[in-house]
Amino acid sequence: MARTNSSLRIRAANRRDIPAIVEIATSSVDEDEEVGFGTVRSESLFTDVHRLSAAWRAPNNVRAEEVLVAELQGRIVGCVTVEDRGEVLELINIDVSRERQGQGIGTRMVRLIEERARGEGKRAVTLGTSRNAAGVAWKSLPWWLSRGYHITGEEENEWTRSIGPGTREIRMEKTIPRRIEVSLRDVAETDLPIFFDFQRDSAANYMAAFTTRDPTDKEAFAAHWNRILNDDRVLVKTIVFDGHVVGSVATFVDKEFGKPEVTYWIGKEYWGMGLATYALTRFLRDVTVRPIYGRAAKDNVASIRVLEKCGFRMFGQSKGFANARGAVVEEVILELSDPSAN
């Protein structure tokens, strides 16, 4: 398995990765913090290079678990273990290096695991977190709930008894639809803070290139969207996937180019799932004006590919100053024409 979400890549681990896996497992959470919630660190295979090496079975298995790592710019930043349990894929454990926490890497890792489950025809992704003897749930519970997982029950088992008396496992599950279901709707006021968070991401800005001068300027953002939502010449829709707002798609007429164009923005944590292609395809069913155009920085291969999948073909090239890169950048212009025109 090797899946990519922009520059984040999930691949099968190998023996050379063991030191990095152990480093992540031992540093992602303070040892004192997880007392009463998880396996005692001195007994965990993943917190000791020698224990993990001894338990490793080629190509990337430890016990019945498959070990995967997440790479960002060539460096291992996360580790996830999964187990095939027939109709479901069990997510055993997930860790992100401490310095990379809060950057959406865990969310993107989970999304890619869910895509694997979908590709393998699994009914659901399942997992377990814990509740200590005092009745307090491990801090990840709200995070899992926010990502569409629901509690199916609580139980004592061999794992919880190894932690200590009174500890219970909270079992969770997320049903995985066989098909990706993307819907479009009118933009709501509550979507705007989500769009603003998407806009502030530095990697997304770099890829988009031709962005606002200061993506962190909330007043400028609000003024921009106020103009968009009150301009009859602009049609903009919110993209929804799995109950979550994942981006927006719009059509407008550029003042200089003078022709209708499409544009879209997908939150980085949802990259690599084909959502832009699904959304743009659906959008173009309702926006029937042809020809219509799309643009992308020349090195934004993923965005160019989305346009091509939707039937756009190369039309021309241009150059312009890209705020996100602080330099003049080449861009390509693609055209979607009426098939009868050919």
Buried (B, 14 or more C-beta within 10 A) or exposed (E): BEBBBBEBBBBBBEEEBBEBBBBBBBBBBEEEEBEBBBBBBEEBBBBBEEBBEEBBEEEBBBEEBBBBBBBBEEEBBBBBBBBBEEEBBBBBBBBBBEEBBEBBBBBBBBBBBBBBBBEEEBBBBBBBBBBBBEEEBBEBBEBBEEBBBEBEEBEEEEBBEEBEEBBBBBBBBBEBEEEBEBEBEEBEEEBBEBBBEBBBBEBBBBBBBBBBEEBEBBEEBEEBBEEBEEEEEBBBBBBBBBEBBBBBBBBBEEEEEEEBBBBBBBBBBBBBBBBBBBBBBBBBEEBEEBEBBBBBBBBBEBBBEBBBBBBBEEBEEEEBEBBBBEEEBEBBBBBBBEEEEE
